[in-house]
């Protein structure tokens, strides 16, 4: 979370795993110095004509986005790319183990 100084204005997006379903619940908080916290009510969608310039729904400061990423990780969610690389890592580890066996065998060195 962003370090709080005399004046601060930040968003916090909290993610929590629902214990009784496969849902992840989100709560969006807005905090400004010396003001009560505000929460975002359920989002509503509005149709816009094609070509209409649009703004992001909200922006997160880098550390706030990292906090969200950590919260999603704690909910058990992993990046799709991360899941794909797990298999690649296992293949590399097996390959390295094979290369060690070959190298120690050729050099006639006892494996540690």
C-alpha positions in Angstrom: 0.0 0.0 0.0 1.2 3.6 -0.7 3.0 5.1 2.3 0.7 7.6 4.1 2.1 11.1 4.6 0.2 14.3 5.6 -2.0 14.1 2.6 -3.0 10.9 0.9 -5.5 9.7 -1.6 -5.5 6.0 -2.5 -7.7 3.2 -3.7 -7.5 -0.3 -2.1 -9.0 -3.2 -4.0 -9.4 -6.1 -1.5 -9.8 -9.7 -2.9 -11.0 -12.5 -0.7 -11.8 -16.1 -1.5 -15.4 -17.0 -0.8 -15.3 -19.9 1.6 -18.4 -21.6 0.3 -18.0 -21.2 -3.5 -15.5 -20.7 -6.2 -16.0 -16.9 -6.2 -13.5 -14.3 -5.4 -15.1 -11.3 -3.7 -13.8 -7.8 -4.3 -14.2 -4.6 -2.2 -13.0 -1.3 -3.6 -12.2 1.3 -0.9 -11.2 5.0 -1.4 -9.4 6.8 1.4 -8.5 10.4 1.4 -6.7 12.1 4.4 -9.0 13.1 7.3 -12.1 11.8 5.5 -14.1 8.7 6.3 -13.4 5.8 4.0 -15.7 5.4 1.0 -16.7 2.1 -0.6 -17.6 1.5 -4.2 -21.1 0.1 -4.7 -21.8 -2.6 -7.2 -20.6 -1.5 -10.7 -23.1 -0.6 -13.3 -22.4 -0.9 -17.1 -23.5 1.8 -19.6 -23.6 1.3 -23.3 -21.4 3.7 -25.3 -21.4 4.2 -29.1 -18.4 2.8 -31.0 -15.5 5.3 -31.2 -16.5 7.1 -28.0 -13.4 7.9 -25.9 -13.5 6.1 -22.6 -11.6 6.4 -19.4 -10.5 3.5 -17.2 -13.0 2.4 -14.6 -10.2 3.2 -12.0 -6.5 3.3 -11.7 -4.2 1.7 -9.1 -0.9 3.1 -8.1 1.9 0.5 -8.5 2.1 -0.6 -4.9 -1.7 -0.8 -4.7 -1.7 -3.0 -7.8 0.9 -5.2 -6.1 -1.3 -5.5 -3.1 -4.1 -6.7 -5.3 -1.8 -9.2 -7.0 -0.7 -10.5 -3.6 -4.3 -10.8 -2.4 -5.2 -12.8 -5.6 -2.2 -15.0 -5.0 -3.4 -15.6 -1.4 -6.8 -16.6 -2.8 -5.0 -19.4 -4.7 -5.0 -17.7 -8.2 -1.9 -17.9 -10.3 -1.0 -16.3 -13.6 -1.8 -18.5 -16.6 1.7 -18.0 -17.9 3.1 -19.1 -14.5 1.2 -22.4 -14.8 2.6 -23.0 -18.2 6.2 -22.3 -17.1 5.9 -24.8 -14.2 6.0 -27.7 -16.7 8.9 -26.1 -18.5 10.8 -25.7 -15.2 10.3 -29.4 -14.4 11.6 -30.4 -17.8 14.7 -28.2 -17.4 15.3 -29.7 -13.9 15.1 -33.2 -15.3 17.4 -32.3 -18.1 20.0 -30.9 -15.7 19.7 -34.0 -13.5 20.4 -36.1 -16.6 23.4 -33.9 -17.6 24.8 -34.2 -14.1 24.6 -38.0 -14.3 26.3 -38.0 -17.7 29.0 -35.6 -16.5 29.8 -37.4 -13.3 29.8 -40.7 -15.1 32.2 -39.5 -17.9 34.5 -37.8 -15.3 34.3 -40.8 -13.0 33.3 -38.6 -10.1 31.1 -39.9 -7.3 27.9 -38.0 -7.1 27.4 -35.9 -4.0 
